Amino acid sequence: MSEINEKNETGCCPRFNPEKWQEKEITFDKKLFVKDHVTSILHIPINFGKVMIRSMDKIQKVNALTDEPIVLCDEKSLWGSDIYIAVTKNVPDAEMAEISGTFLCKVYEGPYQNVRKWIEDMNTYVNSKAKQMQKLYIYYTTCPKCAKVYGKNYVVILAQV
């Protein structure tokens, strides 16, 4: 377990502060991530837990986890998604990726089944800012077990504009 995880009440995911992300514009400049792939069936992840454990083991071995853990998902098809875990340095034996760009962010709360509705709302939000969405990432802020403990299931949608 990393130091960060030992400092929160679940020993897993830290509490999420939605105010930092709600209706904010953020910029990533070559932000470093470990990239991995999750297999899905109709957008339902099959091996998300195994992929996260595999990636986190590599990240924790070299003490590369960021102070604020960020896990972005690119739901690129019905059959899989790429995940990006923010890190502070290159991680051996892991695929690395850099993400750059400006993103409009919006926080949602509720069950994962609402993601489609949230994406529609995000499109409306981006359009209201006279911007055009280029790419979309979903930031699942906590695992399902921690969301249950905290009583909130926050999800952030980042729209690259």
Helices and strands as residue ranges (DSSP letters): H 3-6, G 18-20, E 25-41, E 44-45, H 48-61, E 71-77, E 80-86, E 95-109, G 112-114, H 115-128, E 135-140, H 144-150, E 154-160
